[in-house]
Amino acid sequence: MLRGWARKMTNWLETRWVTPAYAGGLLGFLTLFFFGAATNTMAGWLYVISGMGLAVLLAAAILPARSLVPLKVRRHPIAPVSVGDPLTVEVDIDNPSRQPRTLLQVVDRLPPALGEAKRAIEAIAPGETYRWSYSLPTRRRGIYHWPGVRLRTAAPLGLFWCSRDRDLQATAIVYPTVLPLASCPLLDAVGDDSGPQIYERDRLHLATEGMTRTLRPYRYGDPTRLIHWRSSARYGELRVRELEVAIQGQDIAICLDSSFSWDEADFETAVSVAASLYFYASRAQYQVQLWTAKTGLVRGNWTVLGVLAGVAAGETQAIADPPNLPLIWITQNPETLATLPPRSRWLLWPAGEDFRRDRLPCPGIAIDSTQPLIPQLQSPPI
């Protein structure tokens, strides 16, 4: 506790004035020693030595802060990334003065989840800009904020450390992982028992002539039912039909039960699953939306990814209950499954020993956290 208090006090002094380095503390002790000896012996040369030491200490305490004043710091926008991709951060340090600025340490004040970032700079010439670019590994999705950059130096004498903060608000977005689902019977089965609208949509998807707007090369993750086999045979590569959108597809809401207090690891997996199901449904031309307890219904690829990057388990439900649409209900609370709307499906993490699937009004998948996730999502609901 005492050590933590001393560290806070040292940091407070360094950011507002200066703190002595080891050499500065040693010189201060020697200066006091010679001054004490001079007062006892009345020797003039001892007064001279202590006076010179005091002058050096004063100069060393003033100059570091003055060397940091003219420096200007700018931050480049941080591009969002997905979990596992490196997060690139770029900071420019301008020296508009006529004197070089030497022996700098730059610290980007990152949140603990992102680690730390420091750079030692030997010198920045007059009128030049030093660009500091670095990459951070991303192990977890989230929206990260941090206050700015800290400049630190002990130049030119190295006796006192001085730090000054630059207010450069930063926001980094790490999106959840989107799983490469080749198929998803859980989504494909939604609305199979619905009325004419779904019949028309299925007829539109299964058609090979008359309703195809254009053909394009197959992309990984496209539903196999959209492959145009005649054209694929003619061109020697898979071709996929782009369909007319005169008929609206099935409305589906992918709902993440974020108001429930999840297990942390299971919730992170569930967020990734929600993102994967949304993009699969979007590719399959469903009219898909995402629902969370805090934001309600949202749509759009980047909007959905942003919401899922910032969603947290156990958050307060600020939005009304999910809409009366077919839902893909993602939860860890089995008590919510009995109230789902017709034609809905569910994903449950994990099913307890007392879980009774036969009492539920609609099918779904009970996720086994010890098994690979993608094969479970590509298996039919029961």
Secondary structure, DSSP 8 states (H G I E B T S, - for coil): -HHHHHHHHHHHHHHHS-EE-HHHHHHHHHHHHHHHHHHHH--HHHHHHHHHHHHHHHHHHHHHHHHHTT-EEEE-----EETTS-EEEEEEEE--SSS-EEEEEEEE---GGG--EEEEEEEE-TT-EEEEEEEE---S-EEEEEEEEEEEE-TTTSSEEEEEEEEEEEEEEEE------S--HHHHTTTTT--HHHHHHHHHHH--SSSEEEEEE--TT--GGGB-HHHHHHHTS-EEEEE--SS---EEEEEE-TTS---HHHHHHHHHHHHHHHHHHHHTT-EEEEEETTTEEE-SHHHHHHHHHH--TT----S-S--SS-EEEEES-GGGGGG--TT-EEEESS--TT--GGGSSS-EEE--TTS-HHHHHTS---
